[in-house]
Amino acid sequence: MNRSQLVQAVTESTQVTRRTVEDVVEELFDMIITEVRSGRKVTVVGFGTFTPTRRASRVGRNPRTGAVV
């Protein structure tokens, strides 16, 4: 399920307008992203846990040409 499918499902199961549902979903995702980017763990019970992860940079290669990306 992608974001628009989620908005559609919530809109159909509630008496809330699509625009309001879109605003709420957008704000929810923005808050989760902001918290994780600032280094804090976010847990939504029954949904998921979002944990900030630091990874070292690496060299990517184009599989066809072998060129560095």
PDB file of N, H, CA, C and O in Angstrom:
ATOM      1  N   MET A   1       0.853  -1.174   0.000  1.00  0.00           N
ATOM      2  CA  MET A   1       0.000   0.000   0.000  1.00  0.00           C
ATOM      3  C   MET A   1       0.895   1.231   0.000  1.00  0.00           C
ATOM      4  O   MET A   1       1.785   1.366   0.839  1.00  0.00           O
ATOM      5  N   ASN A   2       0.650   2.118  -0.943  1.00  0.00           N
ATOM      6  H   ASN A   2      -0.074   2.008  -1.625  1.00  0.00           H
ATOM      7  CA  ASN A   2       1.411   3.363  -0.975  1.00  0.00           C
ATOM      8  C   ASN A   2       0.619   4.481  -0.294  1.00  0.00           C
ATOM      9  O   ASN A   2      -0.479   4.255   0.215  1.00  0.00           O
ATOM     10  N   ARG A   3       1.183   5.673  -0.291  1.00  0.00           N
ATOM     11  H   ARG A   3       2.075   5.856  -0.705  1.00  0.00           H
ATOM     12  CA  ARG A   3       0.580   6.789   0.434  1.00  0.00           C
ATOM     13  C   ARG A   3      -0.817   7.129  -0.089  1.00  0.00           C
ATOM     14  O   ARG A   3      -1.737   7.331   0.703  1.00  0.00           O
ATOM     15  N   SER A   4      -0.981   7.194  -1.393  1.00  0.00           N
ATOM     16  H   SER A   4      -0.233   7.031  -2.036  1.00  0.00           H
ATOM     17  CA  SER A   4      -2.292   7.551  -1.936  1.00  0.00           C
ATOM     18  C   SER A   4      -3.330   6.469  -1.666  1.00  0.00           C
ATOM     19  O   SER A   4      -4.502   6.777  -1.452  1.00  0.00           O
ATOM     20  N   GLN A   5      -2.917   5.220  -1.673  1.00  0.00           N
ATOM     21  H   GLN A   5      -1.965   4.970  -1.846  1.00  0.00           H
ATOM     22  CA  GLN A   5      -3.836   4.129  -1.331  1.00  0.00           C
ATOM     23  C   GLN A   5      -4.233   4.210   0.137  1.00  0.00           C
ATOM     24  O   GLN A   5      -5.385   3.946   0.483  1.00  0.00           O
ATOM     25  N   LEU A   6      -3.294   4.570   1.000  1.00  0.00           N
ATOM     26  H   LEU A   6      -2.358   4.784   0.719  1.00  0.00           H
ATOM     27  CA  LEU A   6      -3.590   4.745   2.415  1.00  0.00           C
ATOM     28  C   LEU A   6      -4.605   5.870   2.607  1.00  0.00           C
ATOM     29  O   LEU A   6      -5.573   5.714   3.352  1.00  0.00           O
ATOM     30  N   VAL A   7      -4.389   6.984   1.949  1.00  0.00           N
ATOM     31  H   VAL A   7      -3.603   7.111   1.344  1.00  0.00           H
ATOM     32  CA  VAL A   7      -5.316   8.114   2.047  1.00  0.00           C
ATOM     33  C   VAL A   7      -6.696   7.701   1.552  1.00  0.00           C
ATOM     34  O   VAL A   7      -7.701   8.021   2.186  1.00  0.00           O
ATOM     35  N   GLN A   8      -6.755   7.002   0.441  1.00  0.00           N
ATOM     36  H   GLN A   8      -5.939   6.741  -0.074  1.00  0.00           H
ATOM     37  CA  GLN A   8      -8.037   6.555  -0.107  1.00  0.00           C
ATOM     38  C   GLN A   8      -8.755   5.624   0.861  1.00  0.00           C
ATOM     39  O   GLN A   8      -9.958   5.769   1.074  1.00  0.00           O
ATOM     40  N   ALA A   9      -8.042   4.673   1.449  1.00  0.00           N
ATOM     41  H   ALA A   9      -7.064   4.555   1.276  1.00  0.00           H
ATOM     42  CA  ALA A   9      -8.655   3.725   2.379  1.00  0.00           C
ATOM     43  C   ALA A   9      -9.204   4.431   3.611  1.00  0.00           C
ATOM     44  O   ALA A   9     -10.309   4.123   4.057  1.00  0.00           O
ATOM     45  N   VAL A  10      -8.451   5.370   4.165  1.00  0.00           N
ATOM     46  H   VAL A  10      -7.553   5.621   3.803  1.00  0.00           H
ATOM     47  CA  VAL A  10      -8.916   6.096   5.347  1.00  0.00           C
ATOM     48  C   VAL A  10     -10.112   6.976   4.992  1.00  0.00           C
ATOM     49  O   VAL A  10     -11.063   7.083   5.767  1.00  0.00           O
ATOM     50  N   THR A  11     -10.060   7.599   3.829  1.00  0.00           N
ATOM     51  H   THR A  11      -9.287   7.513   3.200  1.00  0.00           H
ATOM     52  CA  THR A  11     -11.173   8.445   3.386  1.00  0.00           C
ATOM     53  C   THR A  11     -12.459   7.636   3.254  1.00  0.00           C
ATOM     54  O   THR A  11     -13.529   8.091   3.656  1.00  0.00           O
ATOM     55  N   GLU A  12     -12.350   6.442   2.692  1.00  0.00           N
ATOM     56  H   GLU A  12     -11.480   6.072   2.365  1.00  0.00           H
ATOM     57  CA  GLU A  12     -13.529   5.591   2.497  1.00  0.00           C
ATOM     58  C   GLU A  12     -14.085   5.039   3.804  1.00  0.00           C
ATOM     59  O   GLU A  12     -15.288   4.796   3.909  1.00  0.00           O
ATOM     60  N   SER A  13     -13.229   4.840   4.797  1.00  0.00           N
ATOM     61  H   SER A  13     -12.252   5.037   4.712  1.00  0.00           H
ATOM     62  CA  SER A  13     -13.688   4.234   6.045  1.00  0.00           C
ATOM     63  C   SER A  13     -14.090   5.248   7.116  1.00  0.00           C
ATOM     64  O   SER A  13     -14.541   4.870   8.197  1.00  0.00           O
ATOM     65  N   THR A  14     -13.926   6.534   6.812  1.00  0.00           N
ATOM     66  H   THR A  14     -13.560   6.841   5.934  1.00  0.00           H
ATOM     67  CA  THR A  14     -14.306   7.585   7.766  1.00  0.00           C
ATOM     68  C   THR A  14     -15.202   8.602   7.076  1.00  0.00           C
ATOM     69  O   THR A  14     -15.429   8.523   5.869  1.00  0.00           O
ATOM     70  N   GLN A  15     -15.691   9.524   7.821  1.00  0.00           N
ATOM     71  H   GLN A  15     -15.506   9.588   8.802  1.00  0.00           H
ATOM     72  CA  GLN A  15     -16.505  10.612   7.272  1.00  0.00           C
ATOM     73  C   GLN A  15     -15.679  11.878   7.112  1.00  0.00           C
ATOM     74  O   GLN A  15     -16.209  12.987   7.178  1.00  0.00           O
ATOM     75  N   VAL A  16     -14.382  11.710   6.903  1.00  0.00           N
ATOM     76  H   VAL A  16     -13.951  10.809   6.849  1.00  0.00           H
ATOM     77  CA  VAL A  16     -13.451  12.836   6.796  1.00  0.00           C
ATOM     78  C   VAL A  16     -13.129  13.068   5.315  1.00  0.00           C
ATOM     79  O   VAL A  16     -13.055  12.120   4.533  1.00  0.00           O
ATOM     80  N   THR A  17     -12.940  14.325   4.944  1.00  0.00           N
ATOM     81  H   THR A  17     -13.000  15.095   5.580  1.00  0.00           H
ATOM     82  CA  THR A  17     -12.637  14.637   3.550  1.00  0.00           C
ATOM     83  C   THR A  17     -11.246  14.133   3.171  1.00  0.00           C
ATOM     84  O   THR A  17     -10.366  13.979   4.018  1.00  0.00           O
ATOM     85  N   ARG A  18     -11.075  13.884   1.881  1.00  0.00           N
ATOM     86  H   ARG A  18     -11.790  14.009   1.193  1.00  0.00           H
ATOM     87  CA  ARG A  18      -9.787  13.399   1.377  1.00  0.00           C
ATOM     88  C   ARG A  18      -8.674  14.408   1.697  1.00  0.00           C
ATOM     89  O   ARG A  18      -7.570  14.015   2.074  1.00  0.00           O
ATOM     90  N   ARG A  19      -8.960  15.678   1.550  1.00  0.00           N
ATOM     91  H   ARG A  19      -9.857  15.998   1.244  1.00  0.00           H
ATOM     92  CA  ARG A  19      -7.958  16.721   1.807  1.00  0.00           C
ATOM     93  C   ARG A  19      -7.485  16.693   3.261  1.00  0.00           C
ATOM     94  O   ARG A  19      -6.294  16.841   3.534  1.00  0.00           O
ATOM     95  N   THR A  20      -8.417  16.504   4.185  1.00  0.00           N
ATOM     96  H   THR A  20      -9.385  16.384   3.963  1.00  0.00           H
ATOM     97  CA  THR A  20      -8.061  16.441   5.604  1.00  0.00           C
ATOM     98  C   THR A  20      -7.202  15.217   5.885  1.00  0.00           C
ATOM     99  O   THR A  20      -6.214  15.299   6.615  1.00  0.00           O
ATOM    100  N   VAL A  21      -7.580  14.084   5.306  1.00  0.00           N
ATOM    101  H   VAL A  21      -8.382  14.017   4.713  1.00  0.00           H
ATOM    102  CA  VAL A  21      -6.799  12.852   5.498  1.00  0.00           C
ATOM    103  C   VAL A  21      -5.399  13.031   4.915  1.00  0.00           C
ATOM    104  O   VAL A  21      -4.420  12.620   5.538  1.00  0.00           O
ATOM    105  N   GLU A  22      -5.286  13.633   3.736  1.00  0.00           N
ATOM    106  H   GLU A  22      -6.081  13.967   3.229  1.00  0.00           H
ATOM    107  CA  GLU A  22      -3.972  13.879   3.136  1.00  0.00           C
ATOM    108  C   GLU A  22      -3.107  14.747   4.049  1.00  0.00           C
ATOM    109  O   GLU A  22      -1.917  14.480   4.222  1.00  0.00           O
ATOM    110  N   ASP A  23      -3.703  15.778   4.628  1.00  0.00           N
ATOM    111  H   ASP A  23      -4.669  15.995   4.488  1.00  0.00           H
ATOM    112  CA  ASP A  23      -2.963  16.661   5.537  1.00  0.00           C
ATOM    113  C   ASP A  23      -2.473  15.919   6.775  1.00  0.00           C
ATOM    114  O   ASP A  23      -1.336  16.110   7.208  1.00  0.00           O
ATOM    115  N   VAL A  24      -3.323  15.078   7.340  1.00  0.00           N
ATOM    116  H   VAL A  24      -4.246  14.923   6.988  1.00  0.00           H
ATOM    117  CA  VAL A  24      -2.950  14.325   8.545  1.00  0.00           C
ATOM    118  C   VAL A  24      -1.840  13.324   8.233  1.00  0.00           C
ATOM    119  O   VAL A  24      -0.876  13.219   8.991  1.00  0.00           O
ATOM    120  N   VAL A  25      -1.961  12.595   7.136  1.00  0.00           N
ATOM    121  H   VAL A  25      -2.744  12.681   6.520  1.00  0.00           H
ATOM    122  CA  VAL A  25      -0.941  11.611   6.759  1.00  0.00           C
ATOM    123  C   VAL A  25       0.387  12.318   6.483  1.00  0.00           C
ATOM    124  O   VAL A  25       1.437  11.858   6.932  1.00  0.00           O
ATOM    125  N   GLU A  26       0.346  13.417   5.759  1.00  0.00           N
ATOM    126  H   GLU A  26      -0.507  13.790   5.394  1.00  0.00           H
ATOM    127  CA  GLU A  26       1.559  14.179   5.465  1.00  0.00           C
ATOM    128  C   GLU A  26       2.231  14.667   6.748  1.00  0.00           C
ATOM    129  O   GLU A  26       3.448  14.552   6.897  1.00  0.00           O
ATOM    130  N   GLU A  27       1.444  15.207   7.667  1.00  0.00           N
ATOM    131  H   GLU A  27       0.456  15.300   7.547  1.00  0.00           H
ATOM    132  CA  GLU A  27       1.991  15.700   8.935  1.00  0.00           C
ATOM    133  C   GLU A  27       2.582  14.558   9.766  1.00  0.00           C
ATOM    134  O   GLU A  27       3.636  14.718  10.381  1.00  0.00           O
ATOM    135  N   LEU A  28       1.912  13.419   9.784  1.00  0.00           N
ATOM    136  H   LEU A  28       1.056  13.289   9.284  1.00  0.00           H
ATOM    137  CA  LEU A  28       2.415  12.255  10.517  1.00  0.00           C
ATOM    138  C   LEU A  28       3.779  11.834   9.981  1.00  0.00           C
ATOM    139  O   LEU A  28       4.721  11.646  10.751  1.00  0.00           O
ATOM    140  N   PHE A  29       3.884  11.686   8.658  1.00  0.00           N
ATOM    141  H   PHE A  29       3.119  11.838   8.032  1.00  0.00           H
ATOM    142  CA  PHE A  29       5.163  11.287   8.067  1.00  0.00           C
ATOM    143  C   PHE A  29       6.239  12.336   8.303  1.00  0.00           C
ATOM    144  O   PHE A  29       7.386  11.994   8.590  1.00  0.00           O
ATOM    145  N   ASP A  30       5.878  13.613   8.184  1.00  0.00           N
ATOM    146  H   ASP A  30       4.947  13.890   7.951  1.00  0.00           H
ATOM    147  CA  ASP A  30       6.852  14.675   8.428  1.00  0.00           C
ATOM    148  C   ASP A  30       7.381  14.634   9.861  1.00  0.00           C
ATOM    149  O   ASP A  30       8.575  14.830  10.087  1.00  0.00           O
ATOM    150  N   MET A  31       6.503  14.381  10.821  1.00  0.00           N
ATOM    151  H   MET A  31       5.533  14.221  10.637  1.00  0.00           H
ATOM    152  CA  MET A  31       6.932  14.312  12.226  1.00  0.00           C
ATOM    153  C   MET A  31       7.864  13.123  12.461  1.00  0.00           C
ATOM    154  O   MET A  31       8.869  13.247  13.161  1.00  0.00           O
ATOM    155  N   ILE A  32       7.532  11.983  11.879  1.00  0.00           N
ATOM    156  H   ILE A  32       6.716  11.882  11.311  1.00  0.00           H
ATOM    157  CA  ILE A  32       8.389  10.799  12.026  1.00  0.00           C
ATOM    158  C   ILE A  32       9.753  11.081  11.412  1.00  0.00           C
ATOM    159  O   ILE A  32      10.778  10.798  12.032  1.00  0.00           O
ATOM    160  N   ILE A  33       9.779  11.629  10.216  1.00  0.00           N
ATOM    161  H   ILE A  33       8.946  11.860   9.713  1.00  0.00           H
ATOM    162  CA  ILE A  33      11.045  11.929   9.538  1.00  0.00           C
ATOM    163  C   ILE A  33      11.875  12.922  10.341  1.00  0.00           C
ATOM    164  O   ILE A  33      13.083  12.737  10.494  1.00  0.00           O
ATOM    165  N   THR A  34      11.247  13.965  10.851  1.00  0.00           N
ATOM    166  H   THR A  34      10.266  14.116  10.727  1.00  0.00           H
ATOM    167  CA  THR A  34      11.959  14.973  11.640  1.00  0.00           C
ATOM    168  C   THR A  34      12.586  14.364  12.889  1.00  0.00           C
ATOM    169  O   THR A  34      13.744  14.639  13.204  1.00  0.00           O
ATOM    170  N   GLU A  35      11.830  13.545  13.592  1.00  0.00           N
ATOM    171  H   GLU A  35      10.890  13.322  13.336  1.00  0.00           H
ATOM    172  CA  GLU A  35      12.352  12.919  14.813  1.00  0.00           C
ATOM    173  C   GLU A  35      13.517  11.979  14.509  1.00  0.00           C
ATOM    174  O   GLU A  35      14.528  11.999  15.212  1.00  0.00           O
ATOM    175  N   VAL A  36      13.384  11.167  13.479  1.00  0.00           N
ATOM    176  H   VAL A  36      12.563  11.151  12.909  1.00  0.00           H
ATOM    177  CA  VAL A  36      14.449  10.215  13.142  1.00  0.00           C
ATOM    178  C   VAL A  36      15.691  10.957  12.670  1.00  0.00           C
ATOM    179  O   VAL A  36      16.807  10.588  13.036  1.00  0.00           O
ATOM    180  N   ARG A  37      15.513  11.993  11.866  1.00  0.00           N
ATOM    181  H   ARG A  37      14.607  12.293  11.568  1.00  0.00           H
ATOM    182  CA  ARG A  37      16.666  12.778  11.399  1.00  0.00           C
ATOM    183  C   ARG A  37      17.397  13.456  12.541  1.00  0.00           C
ATOM    184  O   ARG A  37      18.605  13.679  12.458  1.00  0.00           O
ATOM    185  N   SER A  38      16.683  13.787  13.606  1.00  0.00           N
ATOM    186  H   SER A  38      15.701  13.607  13.673  1.00  0.00           H
ATOM    187  CA  SER A  38      17.338  14.428  14.743  1.00  0.00           C
ATOM    188  C   SER A  38      17.964  13.402  15.688  1.00  0.00           C
ATOM    189  O   SER A  38      18.493  13.767  16.738  1.00  0.00           O
ATOM    190  N   GLY A  39      17.905  12.119  15.317  1.00  0.00           N
ATOM    191  H   GLY A  39      17.475  11.823  14.465  1.00  0.00           H
ATOM    192  CA  GLY A  39      18.595  11.085  16.077  1.00  0.00           C
ATOM    193  C   GLY A  39      17.742  10.349  17.085  1.00  0.00           C
ATOM    194  O   GLY A  39      18.263   9.540  17.853  1.00  0.00           O
ATOM    195  N   ARG A  40      16.459  10.603  17.104  1.00  0.00           N
ATOM    196  H   ARG A  40      16.036  11.261  16.481  1.00  0.00           H
ATOM    197  CA  ARG A  40      15.581   9.938  18.066  1.00  0.00           C
ATOM    198  C   ARG A  40      14.838   8.768  17.417  1.00  0.00           C
ATOM    199  O   ARG A  40      14.518   8.797  16.228  1.00  0.00           O
ATOM    200  N   LYS A  41      14.578   7.761  18.208  1.00  0.00           N
ATOM    201  H   LYS A  41      14.838   7.737  19.173  1.00  0.00           H
ATOM    202  CA  LYS A  41      13.845   6.582  17.774  1.00  0.00           C
ATOM    203  C   LYS A  41      12.346   6.860  17.916  1.00  0.00           C
ATOM    204  O   LYS A  41      11.911   7.438  18.912  1.00  0.00           O
ATOM    205  N   VAL A  42      11.561   6.446  16.920  1.00  0.00           N
ATOM    206  H   VAL A  42      11.914   5.976  16.111  1.00  0.00           H
ATOM    207  CA  VAL A  42      10.111   6.627  16.950  1.00  0.00           C
ATOM    208  C   VAL A  42       9.462   5.261  16.914  1.00  0.00           C
ATOM    209  O   VAL A  42       9.744   4.460  16.023  1.00  0.00           O
ATOM    210  N   THR A  43       8.591   4.986  17.881  1.00  0.00           N
ATOM    211  H   THR A  43       8.362   5.637  18.605  1.00  0.00           H
ATOM    212  CA  THR A  43       7.862   3.726  17.923  1.00  0.00           C
ATOM    213  C   THR A  43       6.373   4.012  17.895  1.00  0.00           C
ATOM    214  O   THR A  43       5.848   4.725  18.750  1.00  0.00           O
ATOM    215  N   VAL A  44       5.701   3.450  16.908  1.00  0.00           N
ATOM    216  H   VAL A  44       6.127   2.870  16.213  1.00  0.00           H
ATOM    217  CA  VAL A  44       4.245   3.532  16.817  1.00  0.00           C
ATOM    218  C   VAL A  44       3.755   2.106  17.061  1.00  0.00           C
ATOM    219  O   VAL A  44       3.838   1.249  16.182  1.00  0.00           O
ATOM    220  N   VAL A  45       3.247   1.868  18.264  1.00  0.00           N
ATOM    221  H   VAL A  45       3.179   2.564  18.979  1.00  0.00           H
ATOM    222  CA  VAL A  45       2.847   0.521  18.669  1.00  0.00           C
ATOM    223  C   VAL A  45       1.827  -0.035  17.688  1.00  0.00           C
ATOM    224  O   VAL A  45       0.842   0.625  17.355  1.00  0.00           O
ATOM    225  N   GLY A  46       2.073  -1.248  17.232  1.00  0.00           N
ATOM    226  H   GLY A  46       2.873  -1.784  17.503  1.00  0.00           H
ATOM    227  CA  GLY A  46       1.180  -1.900  16.291  1.00  0.00           C
ATOM    228  C   GLY A  46       1.442  -1.519  14.849  1.00  0.00           C
ATOM    229  O   GLY A  46       0.785  -2.034  13.944  1.00  0.00           O
ATOM    230  N   PHE A  47       2.397  -0.621  14.617  1.00  0.00           N
ATOM    231  H   PHE A  47       2.931  -0.203  15.352  1.00  0.00           H
ATOM    232  CA  PHE A  47       2.695  -0.187  13.253  1.00  0.00           C
ATOM    233  C   PHE A  47       4.157  -0.404  12.891  1.00  0.00           C
ATOM    234  O   PHE A  47       4.460  -1.082  11.909  1.00  0.00           O
ATOM    235  N   GLY A  48       5.069   0.172  13.682  1.00  0.00           N
ATOM    236  H   GLY A  48       4.822   0.723  14.480  1.00  0.00           H
ATOM    237  CA  GLY A  48       6.482   0.008  13.355  1.00  0.00           C
ATOM    238  C   GLY A  48       7.374   0.870  14.219  1.00  0.00           C
ATOM    239  O   GLY A  48       6.916   1.739  14.961  1.00  0.00           O
ATOM    240  N   THR A  49       8.668   0.602  14.098  1.00  0.00           N
ATOM    241  H   THR A  49       9.039  -0.104  13.495  1.00  0.00           H
ATOM    242  CA  THR A  49       9.686   1.353  14.811  1.00  0.00           C
ATOM    243  C   THR A  49      10.643   1.936  13.783  1.00  0.00           C
ATOM    244  O   THR A  49      11.082   1.246  12.863  1.00  0.00           O
ATOM    245  N   PHE A  50      10.957   3.202  13.950  1.00  0.00           N
ATOM    246  H   PHE A  50      10.601   3.762  14.698  1.00  0.00           H
ATOM    247  CA  PHE A  50      11.848   3.902  13.036  1.00  0.00           C
ATOM    248  C   PHE A  50      13.068   4.331  13.830  1.00  0.00           C
ATOM    249  O   PHE A  50      12.956   5.093  14.791  1.00  0.00           O
ATOM    250  N   THR A  51      14.230   3.843  13.429  1.00  0.00           N
ATOM    251  H   THR A  51      14.321   3.225  12.649  1.00  0.00           H
ATOM    252  CA  THR A  51      15.461   4.079  14.163  1.00  0.00           C
ATOM    253  C   THR A  51      16.481   4.747  13.254  1.00  0.00           C
ATOM    254  O   THR A  51      16.691   4.291  12.130  1.00  0.00           O
ATOM    255  N   PRO A  52      17.120   5.817  13.714  1.00  0.00           N
ATOM    256  CA  PRO A  52      18.156   6.440  12.883  1.00  0.00           C
ATOM    257  C   PRO A  52      19.355   5.513  12.740  1.00  0.00           C
ATOM    258  O   PRO A  52      19.773   4.871  13.704  1.00  0.00           O
ATOM    259  N   THR A  53      19.902   5.447  11.542  1.00  0.00           N
ATOM    260  H   THR A  53      19.563   5.969  10.759  1.00  0.00           H
ATOM    261  CA  THR A  53      21.034   4.582  11.262  1.00  0.00           C
ATOM    262  C   THR A  53      22.087   5.381  10.517  1.00  0.00           C
ATOM    263  O   THR A  53      21.774   6.091   9.561  1.00  0.00           O
ATOM    264  N   ARG A  54      23.319   5.268  10.947  1.00  0.00           N
ATOM    265  H   ARG A  54      23.573   4.691  11.723  1.00  0.00           H
ATOM    266  CA  ARG A  54      24.434   5.923  10.263  1.00  0.00           C
ATOM    267  C   ARG A  54      25.184   4.870   9.468  1.00  0.00           C
ATOM    268  O   ARG A  54      25.544   3.817   9.995  1.00  0.00           O
ATOM    269  N   ARG A  55      25.412   5.157   8.217  1.00  0.00           N
ATOM    270  H   ARG A  55      25.120   6.013   7.789  1.00  0.00           H
ATOM    271  CA  ARG A  55      26.167   4.237   7.371  1.00  0.00           C
ATOM    272  C   ARG A  55      27.339   4.985   6.754  1.00  0.00           C
ATOM    273  O   ARG A  55      27.242   6.169   6.428  1.00  0.00           O
ATOM    274  N   ALA A  56      28.431   4.279   6.603  1.00  0.00           N
ATOM    275  H   ALA A  56      28.509   3.317   6.868  1.00  0.00           H
ATOM    276  CA  ALA A  56      29.591   4.869   5.959  1.00  0.00           C
ATOM    277  C   ALA A  56      29.322   5.000   4.468  1.00  0.00           C
ATOM    278  O   ALA A  56      28.593   4.195   3.888  1.00  0.00           O
ATOM    279  N   SER A  57      29.911   6.015   3.853  1.00  0.00           N
ATOM    280  H   SER A  57      30.503   6.669   4.324  1.00  0.00           H
ATOM    281  CA  SER A  57      29.736   6.176   2.415  1.00  0.00           C
ATOM    282  C   SER A  57      30.462   5.050   1.694  1.00  0.00           C
ATOM    283  O   SER A  57      31.404   4.456   2.218  1.00  0.00           O
ATOM    284  N   ARG A  58      30.002   4.772   0.481  1.00  0.00           N
ATOM    285  H   ARG A  58      29.236   5.254   0.055  1.00  0.00           H
ATOM    286  CA  ARG A  58      30.631   3.720  -0.298  1.00  0.00           C
ATOM    287  C   ARG A  58      30.619   4.122  -1.762  1.00  0.00           C
ATOM    288  O   ARG A  58      29.903   5.039  -2.163  1.00  0.00           O
ATOM    289  N   VAL A  59      31.405   3.439  -2.535  1.00  0.00           N
ATOM    290  H   VAL A  59      31.987   2.694  -2.209  1.00  0.00           H
ATOM    291  CA  VAL A  59      31.479   3.714  -3.967  1.00  0.00           C
ATOM    292  C   VAL A  59      30.484   2.810  -4.673  1.00  0.00           C
ATOM    293  O   VAL A  59      30.510   1.591  -4.505  1.00  0.00           O
ATOM    294  N   GLY A  60      29.616   3.408  -5.457  1.00  0.00           N
ATOM    295  H   GLY A  60      29.595   4.399  -5.593  1.00  0.00           H
ATOM    296  CA  GLY A  60      28.673   2.633  -6.253  1.00  0.00           C
ATOM    297  C   GLY A  60      29.185   2.517  -7.676  1.00  0.00           C
ATOM    298  O   GLY A  60      29.958   3.355  -8.140  1.00  0.00           O
ATOM    299  N   ARG A  61      28.750   1.479  -8.360  1.00  0.00           N
ATOM    300  H   ARG A  61      28.122   0.799  -7.982  1.00  0.00           H
ATOM    301  CA  ARG A  61      29.180   1.275  -9.744  1.00  0.00           C
ATOM    302  C   ARG A  61      27.981   0.962 -10.622  1.00  0.00           C
ATOM    303  O   ARG A  61      27.048   0.275 -10.208  1.00  0.00           O
ATOM    304  N   ASN A  62      28.025   1.478 -11.833  1.00  0.00           N
ATOM    305  H   ASN A  62      28.783   2.037 -12.169  1.00  0.00           H
ATOM    306  CA  ASN A  62      27.019   1.141 -12.818  1.00  0.00           C
ATOM    307  C   ASN A  62      27.261  -0.303 -13.231  1.00  0.00           C
ATOM    308  O   ASN A  62      28.360  -0.625 -13.683  1.00  0.00           O
ATOM    309  N   PRO A  63      26.263  -1.193 -13.089  1.00  0.00           N
ATOM    310  CA  PRO A  63      26.495  -2.611 -13.389  1.00  0.00           C
ATOM    311  C   PRO A  63      26.818  -2.891 -14.864  1.00  0.00           C
ATOM    312  O   PRO A  63      27.484  -3.880 -15.173  1.00  0.00           O
ATOM    313  N   ARG A  64      26.357  -2.037 -15.765  1.00  0.00           N
ATOM    314  H   ARG A  64      25.817  -1.234 -15.515  1.00  0.00           H
ATOM    315  CA  ARG A  64      26.627  -2.260 -17.187  1.00  0.00           C
ATOM    316  C   ARG A  64      28.034  -1.812 -17.591  1.00  0.00           C
ATOM    317  O   ARG A  64      28.739  -2.515 -18.316  1.00  0.00           O
ATOM    318  N   THR A  65      28.423  -0.650 -17.115  1.00  0.00           N
ATOM    319  H   THR A  65      27.851  -0.080 -16.526  1.00  0.00           H
ATOM    320  CA  THR A  65      29.704  -0.101 -17.560  1.00  0.00           C
ATOM    321  C   THR A  65      30.812  -0.229 -16.533  1.00  0.00           C
ATOM    322  O   THR A  65      31.991  -0.152 -16.877  1.00  0.00           O
ATOM    323  N   GLY A  66      30.442  -0.423 -15.274  1.00  0.00           N
ATOM    324  H   GLY A  66      29.484  -0.485 -14.995  1.00  0.00           H
ATOM    325  CA  GLY A  66      31.451  -0.469 -14.236  1.00  0.00           C
ATOM    326  C   GLY A  66      31.923   0.907 -13.805  1.00  0.00           C
ATOM    327  O   GLY A  66      32.822   1.022 -12.972  1.00  0.00           O
ATOM    328  N   ALA A  67      31.327   1.949 -14.360  1.00  0.00           N
ATOM    329  H   ALA A  67      30.596   1.855 -15.037  1.00  0.00           H
ATOM    330  CA  ALA A  67      31.705   3.313 -14.017  1.00  0.00           C
ATOM    331  C   ALA A  67      31.292   3.650 -12.599  1.00  0.00           C
ATOM    332  O   ALA A  67      30.251   3.207 -12.114  1.00  0.00           O
ATOM    333  N   VAL A  68      32.124   4.440 -11.945  1.00  0.00           N
ATOM    334  H   VAL A  68      32.970   4.800 -12.339  1.00  0.00           H
ATOM    335  CA  VAL A  68      31.845   4.860 -10.568  1.00  0.00           C
ATOM    336  C   VAL A  68      30.682   5.829 -10.574  1.00  0.00           C
ATOM    337  O   VAL A  68      30.615   6.736 -11.404  1.00  0.00           O
ATOM    338  N   VAL A  69      29.757   5.625  -9.628  1.00  0.00           N
ATOM    339  H   VAL A  69      29.811   4.888  -8.954  1.00  0.00           H
ATOM    340  CA  VAL A  69      28.592   6.497  -9.505  1.00  0.00           C
ATOM    341  C   VAL A  69      28.736   7.332  -8.257  1.00  0.00           C
ATOM    342  O   VAL A  69      27.862   8.144  -7.953  1.00  0.00           O
TER     343      VAL A  69
END
